[in-house]
C-alpha cells in the first residue's frame, strides 16, 4: 500500500463522521470513486441518481462512491469536513472550480479521472480490463445480467 492510500485510509478511518460509515470499518478491498464539485447542484444530483441506477454494477466491482463539494457537502452525508475536502483536493490536485471525478483502485492509486459527465459503460469496461478485476471475474458470476 503506498503513502497516498495509507493517508486516505487514515483520513477515512479517523474522521469522526467516517467512523459511522460501515464501509470504512475495515478500509481496503474496494475501489473508490470520488466526485468533486463546486456545490451540490443538478450535476451532483444527476451523478447520485446515476450511481443508484448503476448500483448493481458498482457493487459487483466493489466500488464505493463518495461525493465532496467545495462548499462542504459530502455523501454519504457528513462523511468529510470542509478541512477533509480541502485536504483531498490538495492530495489529488483538484481545481477549485469545475467537476472532477476520480477512480481509485484497490491499490490506492488513481486509475482514471474525468469531468462532470460519467460514461458508466466506459467506466465499467475500463475496470473490467484491469488485471485484478479480470482475476476477480474468474471466480465471480455476473449478478447484474438479466
HELIX and SHEET records of a PDB file:
HELIX    1   1 UNK A    3  UNK A   14  1                                  12    
HELIX    2   2 UNK A   18  UNK A   20  5                                   3    
HELIX    3   3 UNK A   22  UNK A   24  5                                   3    
HELIX    4   4 UNK A   42  UNK A   53  1                                  12    
HELIX    5   5 UNK A   55  UNK A   60  1                                   6    
HELIX    6   6 UNK A   82  UNK A   92  1                                  11    
HELIX    7   7 UNK A  120  UNK A  128  1                                   9    
HELIX    8   8 UNK A  131  UNK A  138  1                                   8    
SHEET    1   A 5 UNK A  74  UNK A  75  0                                        
SHEET    2   A 5 UNK A  63  UNK A  69 -1                                        
SHEET    3   A 5 UNK A  31  UNK A  37  1                                        
SHEET    4   A 5 UNK A 100  UNK A 104 -1                                        
SHEET    5   A 5 UNK A 110  UNK A 114 -1                                        
END                                                                             
